[in-house]
């Protein structure tokens, strides 16, 4: 019995809010046209009170006489429209999803090529740092040789790195040291 009472209350409020939503929609047009009419705003307030009053049950009357028959007659058209909107929204989301994935993939490839250029520039700096050691030691790697990147990646970095290497050699000054030859001591006249 309690569920029956609750369902009646829910149906009553559902009818009120549907009728009130239609009234609010119509009100936007009628406010522009009829706002000059005397007592227009007072009549609107009286109408809303009539809709809401449990004694007059205005929202139930309007819903049962106008709204429900119209919705019942147009039910198939409404269902078809909802199905079409659902299909179109799915297609639109798929199209935007594909565009988003393409943009993300392009951005990832662009970032990877920039990082590859940066990495190849860092490798050159690392080689110069190990060449300058005076004790002849080289750094040992803890990596397993099987985990090293394939040779193709090294070849790709070498191709990309050619241009920055040329720029570095042009900007750094070249210092050439001349070796001085020791002259043999002069022959002295006092040879025994």
BELNOR-V960653 format. One record per residue. RES is the residue in one letter. NEAR is the number of other C-alpha atoms within 8 Angstrom. Layout:
[[RES,NEAR] [RES,NEAR]]
This chain:
[[X,4] [X,5] [X,6] [X,7] [X,8] [X,8] [X,8] [X,8] [X,8] [X,8] [X,8] [X,9] [X,8] [X,8] [X,11] [X,12] [X,8] [X,9] [X,12] [X,11] [X,8] [X,8] [X,8] [X,8] [X,8] [X,8] [X,8] [X,8] [X,8] [X,9] [X,8] [X,7] [X,7] [X,8] [X,10] [X,6] [X,6] [X,5] [X,6] [X,10] [X,7] [X,7] [X,8] [X,8] [X,8] [X,8] [X,8] [X,9] [X,8] [X,11] [X,12] [X,10] [X,9] [X,5] [X,4] [X,7] [X,11] [X,10] [X,13] [X,10] [X,8] [X,10] [X,12] [X,9] [X,8] [X,8] [X,10] [X,9] [X,9] [X,8] [X,8] [X,7] [X,7] [X,8] [X,8] [X,7] [X,7] [X,8] [X,8] [X,8] [X,8] [X,8] [X,8] [X,8] [X,8] [X,8] [X,8] [X,8] [X,8] [X,8] [X,8] [X,8] [X,8] [X,8] [X,8] [X,8] [X,8] [X,8] [X,8] [X,8] [X,8] [X,8] [X,8] [X,8] [X,8] [X,8] [X,8] [X,8] [X,8] [X,8] [X,8] [X,8] [X,8] [X,8] [X,8] [X,10] [X,11] [X,8] [X,8] [X,12] [X,11] [X,8] [X,8] [X,9] [X,8] [X,8] [X,8] [X,8] [X,8] [X,9] [X,6] [X,6] [X,8] [X,4] [X,4] [X,5] [X,5] [X,5] [X,5] [X,4] [X,4] [X,4] [X,6] [X,6] [X,5] [X,4] [X,6] [X,7] [X,6] [X,6] [X,6] [X,6] [X,8] [X,9] [X,8] [X,8] [X,11] [X,9] [X,7] [X,10] [X,11] [X,8] [X,7] [X,8] [X,10] [X,8] [X,8] [X,8] [X,8] [X,7] [X,6] [X,6] [X,6] [X,4] [X,4] [X,4] [X,4] [X,4] [X,4] [X,4] [X,4] [X,4] [X,4] [X,4] [X,4] [X,4] [X,4] [X,5] [X,4] [X,4] [X,4] [X,2]]
